[in-house]
């Protein structure tokens, strides 16, 4: 149980970057939708405060830690591609940007509650107080009403009109790391070529491993957790069986190897979308 924090990207309305809200609640400073502009998540280009993303350990998604846009309807978000998800690229990493699955009725298993189970429910982390956010789910009770979460507690469930634009309901995006079609392999493991990189702008090194041959993970069930390969720092293996994280200065110090040093050195990964993502940050950056 735990999480890592990353900071990158900004919310845009049309070509204008929106500020990252410091008071993400009703009567706070959340940007409001103008009803017509294209909504997107794109790289930070000037001096905007980047979005804060929470990655739960062992789950291959990054969830915005607060609502980024208010007075936006579910239909607005659907029209902009966020219900089914659309591909974006930030700092060279491909992601699917979408809404969370929050349950079509109260109490059913869903993605948001799983995220809370793996992290915590504190408002200081998730900024749910006095603000709902849209889920992708259609309410079981009424097809024109869609699920919303938050406001009274992290797990509070309610529903609202899909066409309504309210100051207390907003957009909390989630990112899924995806494979890229433009690969330059930089390591060979078990006679397979891979491209490895890291989730951008975190407090440490959280690698993503993508095979150049798309069928390498084809027979691995989605969201399967595995332990494989070893991280070397300056040629020495890094232990994975301790909560104490080592430190590094530059990625050039690091290397992946298929040489076996022992179970305590095998990296824990979760497989999804044809790639492997480390379950958590492996080393802290100095």
PyMOL commands that set and color helices and strands:
alter all, ss='L'
color gray80, all
select helices_A, chain A and resi 74-79+111-118+123-126+251-253+263-265
alter helices_A, ss='H'
color red, helices_A
select strands_A, chain A and resi 3-7+10-13+16-17+31-32+39-42+52-56+62-64+69-70+86-90+93-98+132-138+145-150+157-161+169-171+174-177+187-189+192-198+204-205+207-211+224-233+236-237+246-248+254-257+266-272+275-278+283-285
alter strands_A, ss='S'
color yellow, strands_A
deselect
rebuild
show_as cartoon
